[in-house]
Amino acid sequence: MTVTTYQVEGMTCGHCVSSVTEEVGKVAGVSGVEVDLASGAVTVTSAAPLDADAVEAAVNEAGYELAGRIELLPQAGGGGCCGGSCGCG
């Protein structure tokens, strides 16, 4: 499983969250989308790494701008960013 978090600009309400969730959810291979309106973070879960251009196109289709990927730092105490399931810990 691959989990990638992107920064999306321009979202201001629940409708924005729904639009981004719907469009990104249509990208081939996506199994889950979580949007944090307050931070603009969009976390995408997929079986394999996704084509960033496809994710950007989906965000654009929803009417917003992909500002980039958010790099998650390993958490204190070991275990990495995902508890070690990706081999980062």
N, C-alpha and C positions, 0 to 999 in steps of 0.2 A: 504494500500500500504506500502511496505517495501523498503527502500532505504539503501543500504549498500555499503561502499567504501572500496576497497582493494588496497594494495600496490603491484605492479607487477614490478619485476626487469628484466632487459635485453632488454627492448624495446628501439629501436634507430631510427625508421623511420615510415613513413606512412604505409608501408606494415605490420609492427609489430602491429600497431593500428588495421588495418583491420583484421589480424589473430586473435587477442585477442577478438575483437568485435564479429566476426563470431562464434568462438568456445564458448564463454560465452553465446552468444545469443541462443545457442542450448540447454542450460540447461533448464530442465522442470520448467515452472513457470516464467521464465525471460520475462519481457515485454519491457525492455530497457537496453542498455549498452552505457555508455559514457566513453571514454578513453582520459585522458590528458597525452600526450606523455612527456611533459616537467617534470611533477611531478611523473609520473608512476602510477597515481591514476586511478582506474577503478571503476566507480560508476554503480551499478547494481540495477535496479528497478524490483520489483516482487510483486505479489499479496499477498504473504505470505513469511515469512522468508525462506531462501534457506539453503540447506545442504552445509556447507562450503567445505566439501570434494568434492562435485560435481563441485563447482566453481573452486577449486584447480585443479581438474582433467582436466577441460576445459582449464585452463591457461597452464597447462603442455602440453596438446595436441597441443596447439598453439606454443609451444616451449619456454615458459617463466616460471619464477618462482614466485609463490605467496609468498610474504614476510610477509603478515599478513593483518589484518583488520585495517582500519584507524578509530579511534573513533572521532566523531565530537563533539565538545564542544558547549554548548548552546551559542547563540549569545547574545551580550550585549543588554540590553533593553527588555529582555523577549522574549517570542515567541519560545525559544528553537532552536534546530538545524534545524527544518523543518517548522518553523513558528507556531509551536504548534499543527500541524495536527496529530502528533503521541502521543500527550499527554505529551510531554516532557516539555512544557512551562507552 
